[in-house]
């Protein structure tokens, strides 16, 4: 984070740095002060167990870094994609003095922490979906984007917090687990009807 405090005179003191190079570096640092999305910032913090997908989920759920920093272990466990270990890692990360100092230092250096825009409430708002098997009409990624565009969320694993399992051709072990848990199954046709797709 100390890089945000560099001035041109500091860079020019470094060996092999010409004035133009110093200006380019400062420009790159300045651009990095406005992260393009909250999810990218969360991912960049390097919290153990938080990859790009989970960073997206956290950004959507908490909307701002401050909200995430104050999230409790119990709140985090309400998110289908987060298990006990990852929830513990997130809470611990924001309790460590060193990490809090780094975040504070970045704020003072002018780094703006973006807020995630609230998505409109859609047909699937608040619902969690899991996909298993191959779909005829969409790729898995396309189906997930459709769910997310209507305010729903997708999980890669089956748990009691999942609302629907969409079953395609040759479903895997998720299908059996969902049956045992009594989760509502949807055929591809039913899934499309839910979305209003012919």
C-alpha positions, 0 to 999 in steps of 0.5 A: 500500500506504500506505493500510493504515497509515491511522488515523482521526486521519489521515483526519480531517485530510483535507479534507471527511472526517467521522468517519463517513466515516473509519470507513467507509473504515477498515472497507473497508480492514480488509475488504480485508486478507482477499482472498477468494481467492489467485487474486484477489490474484495478479491484483491484483498486476498482473503483465504478461500475468497475467489472471484466468484465468491467476491462477486457474491459478497459484493452483491450481498453486502454492497460496500466494503464497510458492510462486509467488514462488519459482517458477523460469522452468522450472517456470512453462513446465511450465504449458500456458497460460504461454509464455516471455514470461509466465514471464519476466514473473512471475520478473522481477516477484518479483525486483524489490526494489520489488515485494518491499517492497510485499508485505512492507509489506502483510504487516506491515500485517496483510494475510493472504495466503490459501492455495488449498485443494488440490482433490481428485484426480479422474478427470482429475487432471493432464490438460490439455484443449483444446476446439474446435468447438461441443458439443451437451451443454454450453457451452464454459464448462460443459465447462471447469468439468467438467474442472476439477471432476475435477482437470484443466485447460483451455488455450486453445491447442494445444501438446505439453503438452496431453493431449486435444483435445475436438472438437465441430461445425465445429472450428477451427484447433486441430483441425489443429494437434492432428493435426500434433502427434499429440495424442489427439482425443476426440469429445463422446461419448468426453469424456462417457464419460471423465467418466462422464456418460450 
